[in-house]
Amino acid sequence: MTGAPKFTTLGCRLNAYETEAMKDLAAQAGMENAVIVNTCAVTSEAVRKARQEIRRLRRENPDAKVIVTGCAAQIDPDSFAAMTEVDAVIGNTEKMAPETWSRLSNGFIGETERVMVNDIMSVTETAGHLIDGFGTRSRAYVQVQNGCDHRCTFCIIPYGRGNSRSVPAGVVVDQIKRLVQQGYNEVVLTGVDLTSWGADLPGTPRLGDLVMRILKLIPDLPRLRISSIDSIEADENLMQAIATEPRLMPHLHLSLQHGDNLILKRMKRRHLRDDAIRFCEEARKLRPEMTFGADIIAGFPTETEEHFANSLKLVEDCDLTWLHVFPYSSRPGTPAARIPSKVNGTVIKERAARLRAAGDAAVERHLAAQPGRTHHILMESPEMGRTEQFTEVLFDSPQTEGAIVTAAITGIRGTQLTAA
């Protein structure tokens, strides 16, 4: 291949965000004839898929440089460097540095340059490139936080992302102002552990303070959305914003992980089952149209059928709509990997399937309640947009991409709503 480098993104929205930043850095460095794989390490399966993708890309691009980065590369750089398909491995900090891309585009300086991965735990700042936002013509994503200070026993991500660090509120506000001036009608705040935003800033502000400041100082921002949060860290101002700010979208994705107290303790989570239920009840009382998504893990070590039943029941007790179900995958280097009482793999798959079925039923209930209601729909393409609760809506006639269209829901088509 020749020309601009190709990028492949695996994993989370944050990785997609960082890929956009890397595209700019690679272009500024004049890089050509390269393939960059931005890996994920959230599960062992994610790492396996990363290796599979690297091999596929090498076969399809035999003459290109293959550069591997992302969380899997940060956590285990030597194993990726040992792959014959890989020319260079760069860490999560290094991939945001202009000098890295200048060095890569000018050729390698020898075997020692093949691995450029430093200690992520020593990083104390969020890279400036990560606050420039990206998205479709309708929605922009702004990273306001990176890293995580918590050590859940199943999670390897802190070792790929480092400790929590926050982008100052003034910088965030200025960036969102620019995005609004560019015509974006919705901005999504993203981070690895979003509700920890501000803990490392002067005065230790909270996420709710940031949300209220954005909405106050940018009155012409039509819609603000929050990505995944840890509900136990929801602060008073965040709840106030949920209650009083219609421009804050009524959709929250919750990092719940399980519905049984004993398993939550073994996961080293900071909330109990009743905390999750209480938060959902309070948020919905403040904002009746609120919908919730949630991450839930099936088959964590020592999980019995009784423990699992509490996760299954949590879908109903919290009135969850959008489930992200993860079959437990043991990650070497995590405390959970050392727990001897593993759940049989077939049982894990079966429980994950039951959770997904509960999620499918929850989506059906949500969709069934929508026909006849009027929604303000942000158009992602001429034919499809999303409601305030992030539900997809199909239109019979083309709409303006990026516009917010007010329309009555006419019906249901599969897992999508329809509007005239």
C-alpha positions in Angstrom: 0.0 0.0 0.0 1.0 3.6 -0.4 -0.5 6.9 0.7 -2.1 7.8 4.0 -1.9 5.2 6.8 -4.7 2.9 7.6 -6.1 2.8 11.1 -8.0 -0.1 12.8 -9.7 0.6 16.1 -10.7 -2.2 18.5 -12.6 -1.7 21.8 -14.1 1.3 23.4 -15.3 4.8 22.4 -12.2 6.3 23.9 -10.0 4.2 21.6 -12.0 5.5 18.6 -11.5 9.0 20.0 -7.7 8.5 20.2 -7.6 7.0 16.7 -8.9 10.3 15.4 -6.2 12.2 17.2 -3.5 9.8 15.9 -4.8 10.3 12.3 -4.0 14.0 12.7 -0.6 13.4 14.3 0.4 10.9 11.5 -0.7 13.3 8.8 1.3 16.1 10.4 4.3 13.8 10.4 3.9 12.9 6.8 3.5 9.2 7.5 2.8 6.9 4.6 2.6 3.2 3.9 1.6 2.2 7.4 -1.1 0.2 9.2 -1.9 1.2 12.8 -3.9 -1.1 15.1 -5.3 0.5 18.3 -5.9 -2.5 20.5 -8.2 -3.3 23.4 -7.4 -5.3 26.6 -10.7 -5.5 28.4 -10.9 -9.3 28.0 -8.6 -12.1 26.9 -10.9 -12.4 23.9 -10.2 -8.8 23.0 -6.5 -9.4 23.0 -6.9 -12.6 20.9 -8.9 -10.6 18.4 -6.2 -7.9 18.3 -3.6 -10.5 17.3 -5.9 -12.0 14.7 -6.5 -8.5 13.2 -2.8 -7.8 13.1 -2.1 -11.0 11.2 -4.9 -10.2 8.8 -3.7 -6.7 8.1 -0.1 -7.9 7.5 -1.4 -10.4 4.9 -3.4 -7.7 3.2 -0.6 -5.1 3.4 2.7 -7.0 3.1 4.8 -3.9 2.3 3.5 -1.6 5.0 4.8 -0.9 8.5 2.5 -2.5 11.1 2.4 -0.4 14.2 0.5 -1.7 17.3 -0.7 0.6 20.2 -3.6 0.8 22.6 -4.2 -0.9 26.0 -3.1 -4.5 25.0 0.1 -3.1 23.7 0.6 -0.9 26.8 0.1 -3.9 29.1 2.1 -6.5 27.3 4.3 -4.8 24.7 6.9 -7.6 24.5 4.4 -10.2 23.3 3.3 -7.9 20.5 6.8 -7.0 19.6 7.6 -10.7 19.3 5.0 -11.1 16.5 6.7 -11.4 13.2 4.0 -9.3 11.6 4.7 -6.2 13.9 7.2 -3.5 13.1 6.7 -1.3 16.2 4.8 -1.1 19.4 3.9 2.2 21.0 2.3 2.9 24.4 -0.9 4.8 25.2 1.1 7.9 26.2 3.5 7.7 23.3 0.7 7.4 20.7 -0.4 11.0 21.6 3.1 12.5 21.2 3.9 14.3 17.9 7.6 13.2 18.2 6.6 9.6 18.2 5.0 9.9 14.8 7.8 12.0 13.4 10.2 9.2 14.5 8.0 6.5 13.0 7.5 8.3 9.7 11.3 8.8 9.3 12.1 5.1 9.7 13.2 3.1 12.6 16.6 3.7 14.3 17.2 0.1 15.1 15.9 -2.7 17.2 15.6 -0.6 20.4 13.2 1.7 18.7 10.7 -1.1 18.0 9.1 -0.8 21.4 8.3 2.7 22.7 6.2 2.1 25.8 6.9 3.9 29.1 5.4 3.5 32.6 1.7 4.7 32.2 1.5 5.1 36.0 3.9 8.0 35.9 1.7 10.0 33.6 0.0 13.0 35.3 -1.5 14.9 32.4 -4.1 14.3 29.8 -2.7 14.7 26.3 -3.8 18.0 24.7 -4.9 16.2 21.5 -7.6 14.4 23.3 -9.7 17.5 23.9 -10.2 18.4 20.3 -13.3 16.4 19.9 -14.5 14.3 17.0 -17.6 12.6 15.7 -20.1 12.5 12.9 -21.6 15.7 11.6 -24.2 15.4 14.3 -22.4 14.4 17.5 -18.9 15.3 18.9 -17.1 13.4 21.6 -14.9 15.3 24.1 -12.6 13.4 26.4 -12.5 15.1 29.8 -10.8 12.4 31.8 -8.4 9.4 31.4 -7.2 6.6 33.6 -8.6 5.0 36.7 -7.6 5.0 40.4 -9.7 2.0 41.3 -8.6 -1.6 41.1 -11.5 -3.8 40.4 -10.3 -7.4 40.7 -11.4 -8.3 37.1 -10.0 -5.3 35.4 -6.7 -4.8 33.7 -7.5 -1.4 32.2 -5.8 0.8 34.8 -2.5 -0.8 33.8 -3.2 0.3 30.2 -4.6 3.7 31.0 -2.7 4.7 34.1 -4.1 6.7 37.1 -7.0 9.1 36.8 -6.3 12.6 35.4 -8.7 15.3 34.4 -8.9 18.0 31.8 -9.5 21.4 33.5 -13.1 22.7 33.2 -12.1 25.9 31.4 -10.3 23.9 28.6 -13.4 21.7 28.2 -15.7 24.6 28.0 -13.6 26.4 25.4 -13.5 23.3 23.3 -17.2 22.7 23.4 -17.8 26.3 22.4 -15.7 25.7 19.3 -17.6 22.6 18.5 -20.9 24.4 18.8 -19.6 27.1 16.5 -18.7 24.3 14.0 -22.4 23.2 14.0 -22.4 20.3 16.4 -25.8 19.8 18.1 -24.7 17.3 20.6 -21.6 16.8 22.7 -20.8 13.6 24.6 -18.4 13.7 27.6 -16.2 10.7 27.7 -13.5 9.2 30.0 -12.3 5.9 31.4 -13.8 6.7 34.9 -15.9 9.7 34.1 -17.3 10.3 37.6 -13.8 10.6 39.0 -13.3 13.8 37.0 -11.9 16.7 39.0 -10.4 14.7 41.9 -6.9 15.7 40.8 -7.8 19.4 40.0 -7.5 22.4 42.4 -10.6 22.5 44.7 -11.5 18.9 43.7 -14.6 19.7 41.6 -17.0 16.9 40.7 -18.5 15.8 37.4 -21.8 17.6 38.3 -19.9 20.8 38.6 -18.5 20.4 35.1 -21.9 19.5 33.6 -23.5 22.6 35.3 -20.7 24.8 34.1 -20.9 23.6 30.5 -24.7 24.1 30.4 -24.5 27.6 32.0 -21.6 29.0 30.0 -22.7 27.5 26.6 -26.4 28.3 26.4 -26.5 27.6 22.6 -25.4 23.9 23.1 -28.6 22.0 22.3 -27.7 18.7 23.8 -25.1 17.4 26.3 -24.7 13.6 26.9 -22.7 11.7 29.5 -21.1 8.4 28.7 -20.6 5.6 31.2 -20.6 6.5 34.9 -20.1 4.9 38.2 -23.4 5.6 40.0 -22.0 5.4 43.5 -19.9 8.5 42.6 -22.9 10.6 41.3 -22.7 13.9 43.1 -25.4 16.4 44.2 -24.8 18.7 41.3 -25.1 15.9 38.8 -28.4 14.9 40.3 -29.5 18.5 40.2 -28.6 18.7 36.5 -30.6 15.5 35.8 -33.6 17.1 37.5 -33.4 20.6 36.1 -31.5 20.6 32.8 -33.5 19.4 29.8 -30.4 19.8 27.6 -28.7 17.0 29.6 -29.9 13.9 27.8 -32.0 11.4 29.9 -29.8 8.4 29.2 -27.1 7.1 31.5 -24.9 4.0 31.0 -24.0 2.5 34.4 -21.0 0.5 35.4 -22.9 -2.0 37.6 -21.0 -5.3 36.7 -23.2 -7.5 39.0 -26.3 -7.7 41.0 -25.1 -9.8 44.0 -23.5 -8.2 47.0 -21.0 -11.0 47.7 -19.8 -11.0 44.1 -19.6 -7.2 44.1 -17.3 -7.4 47.1 -15.2 -10.0 45.4 -15.0 -7.7 42.4 -13.9 -4.9 44.7 -16.7 -2.7 43.5 -17.6 0.3 45.7 -21.4 -0.1 45.6 -23.9 -2.7 46.7 -27.0 -4.0 45.0 -29.3 -1.6 46.9 -27.1 1.4 46.0 -27.7 0.7 42.3 -31.4 0.3 42.7 -31.6 3.4 44.9 -29.7 5.5 42.3 -31.9 4.4 39.4 -35.1 5.1 41.4 -33.9 8.6 42.4 -32.7 9.5 38.9 -36.0 8.3 37.4 -38.0 10.2 40.1 -36.1 13.4 39.1 -36.4 12.6 35.4 -39.2 10.2 34.6 -38.1 9.7 31.0 -34.6 8.5 32.1 -33.4 5.3 30.5 -30.4 3.3 31.7 -27.8 1.1 30.1 -25.5 -1.1 32.1 -22.4 -3.3 32.0 -22.9 -6.7 33.6 -20.5 -9.6 33.8 -21.7 -13.2 33.7 -19.7 -16.0 35.3 -17.3 -14.2 37.6 -15.3 -16.7 39.7 -17.4 -18.3 42.6 -20.7 -17.1 40.9 -23.4 -19.6 41.8 -26.8 -19.8 40.2 -28.2 -17.9 43.1 -25.7 -15.1 42.7 -26.4 -15.0 38.9 -30.2 -14.8 39.6 -29.5 -11.5 41.5 -27.9 -10.1 38.3 -30.8 -11.2 36.2 -33.3 -9.7 38.6 -31.3 -6.4 38.6 -32.4 -5.8 35.0 -36.0 -5.5 36.4 -35.2 -3.9 39.7 -33.2 -1.1 38.1 -35.5 -1.0 35.0 -32.4 -1.3 32.7 -32.9 -1.0 29.0 -29.6 -1.3 27.1 -27.4 -4.1 28.4 -23.7 -4.7 27.6 -23.2 -8.3 28.7 -19.7 -9.6 29.2 -19.0 -13.3 29.7 -16.2 -13.4 32.3 -12.8 -13.7 30.8 -9.8 -14.4 33.1 -7.1 -11.8 32.6 -3.6 -12.7 33.8 -2.3 -10.1 36.1 -5.6 -9.4 37.8 -6.6 -10.6 41.3 -9.7 -12.4 39.9 -7.5 -14.6 37.8 -6.0 -16.1 41.0 -9.5 -17.0 42.4 -9.6 -20.9 42.2 -13.3 -21.4 41.9 -13.8 -20.7 38.2 -17.2 -21.1 36.6 -17.5 -23.6 33.8 -17.2 -22.0 30.3 -20.4 -23.5 29.0 -22.2 -22.2 32.1 -20.8 -18.7 31.6 -22.0 -18.7 28.0 -25.5 -19.9 29.0 -25.8 -17.2 31.7 -24.6 -14.5 29.4 -27.2 -15.6 26.9 -29.9 -15.4 29.6 -28.8 -11.9 30.5 -28.9 -10.9 26.8 -32.4 -12.3 26.5 -33.5 -10.2 29.5 -31.9 -7.2 27.8 -33.7 -7.9 24.5 -37.0 -8.1 26.4 -36.2 -4.8 28.2 -35.6 -3.2 24.8 -38.9 -4.5 23.5 -40.7 -3.0 26.4 -39.0 0.3 25.9 -39.9 0.3 22.2 -43.5 -0.7 22.8 -44.1 2.4 24.9 -42.9 4.8 22.3 -45.5 4.9 19.4 -47.6 8.0 19.6 -44.9 9.9 21.6 -43.1 12.9 20.3 -39.3 12.9 20.4 -36.6 15.4 19.5 -34.4 13.2 17.2 -30.8 14.0 16.4 -30.2 12.8 12.8 -27.1 10.7 12.3 -27.8 10.1 8.6 -30.6 11.3 6.3 -32.6 8.2 7.2 -31.7 7.5 10.9 -31.5 9.5 14.1 -31.6 8.9 17.9 -34.0 10.1 20.5 -33.0 11.7 23.7 -32.8 8.2 25.2 -30.5 7.1 22.4 -33.1 4.9 20.7 -32.7 4.6 16.9 -35.5 6.1 14.7 -35.9 5.4 11.0 -37.6 8.0 8.8 -39.4 7.3 5.5 -38.2 10.6 4.0 -34.7 12.1 4.1 -33.9 14.5 6.9 -31.0 16.9 7.3 -28.0 15.1 8.8 -27.0 16.7 12.1 -30.4 18.5 12.6 -32.6 17.9 15.6 -36.0 16.9 14.2 -39.2 16.9 16.2 -41.4 14.0 15.2 -44.1 11.6 16.4 -43.1 7.9 16.6 -45.4 5.9 14.2 -44.2 2.4 14.9 -41.5 -0.2 15.5 -39.3 -2.0 13.0 -37.1 -4.6 14.6 -35.1 -2.9 17.3 -35.7 0.6 15.9 -38.6 3.0 16.0 -40.1 4.6 12.9 -41.3 8.2 12.3 -42.9 9.9 9.3 
